[in-house]
Amino acid sequence: MFFALGGNKPEFEFTCTALWCGYVGSWVIIDDCLYLVGLTGQLKDGTKANLATIFPNYPDRVFAHWYSGKVRLPQGKQLEYVHMGYSSVYEKDLFLHFENGIVVKTETVENGESPNPDAPEGYGIGGMTVFPAKGTDADGGQS
């Protein structure tokens, strides 16, 4: 969304089928404000990308004023697995509603209780195809 507002968007290389945008962001909420605190990825030229790649004046964190929308945080044990996307159902969903990077509403939806004590909790890592970085072989060594 930041890039849609005219932010400088470097050309990212996607390295797996689960990451078409080519980067992963890490976020934190402080005093009801959403901050981008990390970014990892690889540019098409092979350079590693980080937060300073896009926000050179803010290498530690950036207030996400560009984000308005709803974020779903599943909690508890998995009740129903749905392959692809983020449609699996968990015992609870915490929804955070943001306007210009500020939490304006929270809501919790109770989806039931898992009868399975061994059911997975939260999102887990799913199957994905990872492509080697430029200049490396499939095992991560130099080629």
C-alpha positions as CSV (number, residue, x, y, z in Angstrom):
1,M,0.0,0.0,0.0
2,F,2.9,2.4,0.7
3,F,4.1,1.9,-2.9
4,A,0.6,2.7,-4.2
5,L,0.9,6.2,-2.6
6,G,4.0,6.9,-4.6
7,G,6.7,5.5,-2.4
8,N,10.0,4.5,-4.0
9,K,9.7,0.8,-4.9
10,P,12.9,-1.0,-5.7
11,E,12.6,-4.1,-7.9
12,F,12.4,-7.1,-5.6
13,E,13.2,-10.6,-6.7
14,F,10.7,-13.2,-5.5
15,T,12.4,-16.2,-4.1
16,C,9.5,-18.6,-3.3
17,T,6.0,-19.2,-4.4
18,A,4.6,-18.0,-1.1
19,L,6.3,-14.6,-1.5
20,W,5.4,-13.0,-4.8
21,C,6.1,-9.5,-3.6
22,G,9.7,-10.5,-2.8
23,Y,9.9,-9.1,0.8
24,V,8.7,-9.7,4.3
25,G,7.9,-7.0,6.7
26,S,7.9,-7.1,10.5
27,W,5.5,-5.0,12.5
28,V,4.9,-3.8,16.0
29,I,2.1,-1.8,17.7
30,I,3.2,0.8,20.2
31,D,0.6,3.0,21.9
32,D,-2.0,1.9,19.3
33,C,0.3,3.0,16.4
34,L,1.5,0.6,13.8
35,Y,5.2,0.6,12.9
36,L,7.2,-1.2,10.3
37,V,10.3,-2.4,12.2
38,G,11.9,-4.7,9.8
39,L,12.0,-5.7,6.1
40,T,13.9,-8.5,4.5
41,G,14.1,-9.4,0.8
42,Q,16.3,-9.5,-2.2
43,L,16.5,-7.0,-5.0
44,K,16.7,-8.1,-8.6
45,D,20.3,-7.2,-8.7
46,G,21.1,-9.7,-5.9
47,T,21.4,-7.0,-3.2
48,K,19.9,-7.9,0.2
49,A,17.1,-5.4,1.1
50,N,16.2,-4.1,4.5
51,L,14.2,-1.3,6.1
52,A,16.8,1.3,5.1
53,T,16.5,0.3,1.5
54,I,13.0,1.9,1.3
55,F,13.2,4.3,4.3
56,P,16.9,5.4,4.4
57,N,16.1,8.1,7.1
58,Y,14.3,5.6,9.3
59,P,16.4,2.5,9.6
60,D,14.8,1.3,13.0
61,R,11.1,1.8,12.5
62,V,8.6,3.7,10.4
63,F,5.1,4.8,11.4
64,A,2.7,3.1,8.9
65,H,0.5,6.1,8.3
66,W,-0.3,4.7,4.8
67,Y,-2.2,1.7,6.2
68,S,-5.9,1.7,6.8
69,G,-7.8,-1.6,7.0
70,K,-8.4,-4.6,9.2
71,V,-5.8,-7.1,10.4
72,R,-6.8,-10.6,11.6
73,L,-4.7,-12.3,14.3
74,P,-5.8,-15.9,14.8
75,Q,-5.4,-17.2,18.3
76,G,-5.7,-20.6,20.0
77,K,-5.8,-24.0,18.4
78,Q,-6.7,-24.7,14.8
79,L,-10.4,-25.9,14.4
80,E,-10.3,-26.3,10.6
81,Y,-7.5,-26.4,8.1
82,V,-7.9,-24.7,4.8
83,H,-5.1,-25.1,2.2
84,M,-3.9,-21.9,0.6
85,G,-4.5,-18.4,1.8
86,Y,-5.2,-17.6,5.4
87,S,-8.7,-19.2,5.7
88,S,-8.0,-21.8,8.3
89,V,-10.2,-21.3,11.4
90,Y,-8.8,-21.0,14.9
91,E,-10.5,-20.8,18.3
92,K,-10.4,-17.0,18.3
93,D,-9.8,-14.2,15.9
94,L,-8.6,-10.8,17.1
95,F,-9.3,-8.1,14.6
96,L,-7.5,-4.8,14.7
97,H,-9.0,-2.0,12.7
98,F,-6.5,0.7,11.5
99,E,-7.1,4.2,10.1
100,N,-3.9,5.9,8.9
101,G,-1.8,3.5,11.0
102,I,-3.7,4.0,14.3
103,V,-5.8,1.3,16.0
104,V,-9.3,2.7,16.1
105,K,-11.2,-0.5,17.0
106,T,-10.5,-4.1,18.2
107,E,-12.9,-7.0,18.2
108,T,-12.6,-10.6,19.2
109,V,-14.6,-13.4,17.6
110,E,-14.9,-16.7,19.4
111,N,-15.0,-19.6,16.9
112,G,-15.3,-22.5,19.3
113,E,-13.0,-24.8,21.3
114,S,-10.8,-27.4,19.8
115,P,-11.5,-31.0,21.0
116,N,-8.0,-31.9,19.9
117,P,-5.3,-31.0,22.5
118,D,-2.6,-31.6,19.8
119,A,-4.1,-29.2,17.2
120,P,-1.6,-26.6,15.9
121,E,-1.8,-23.0,17.3
122,G,-1.7,-19.9,15.2
123,Y,-0.3,-19.8,11.7
124,G,2.4,-22.3,10.9
125,I,4.8,-22.5,8.0
126,G,3.2,-24.1,5.1
127,G,4.7,-25.9,2.1
128,M,6.4,-23.6,-0.4
129,T,8.9,-23.7,-3.1
130,V,12.1,-21.7,-2.4
131,F,14.3,-20.6,-5.3
132,P,18.0,-20.2,-4.7
133,A,19.4,-16.6,-4.6
134,K,21.2,-15.4,-7.7
135,G,24.8,-16.8,-7.6
136,T,24.0,-19.7,-5.4
137,D,23.0,-23.3,-6.0
138,A,19.9,-25.0,-4.6
139,D,21.8,-25.8,-1.4
140,G,22.7,-22.2,-0.8
141,G,26.4,-22.6,-1.9
142,Q,28.1,-20.4,-4.4
143,S,27.7,-21.4,-8.0
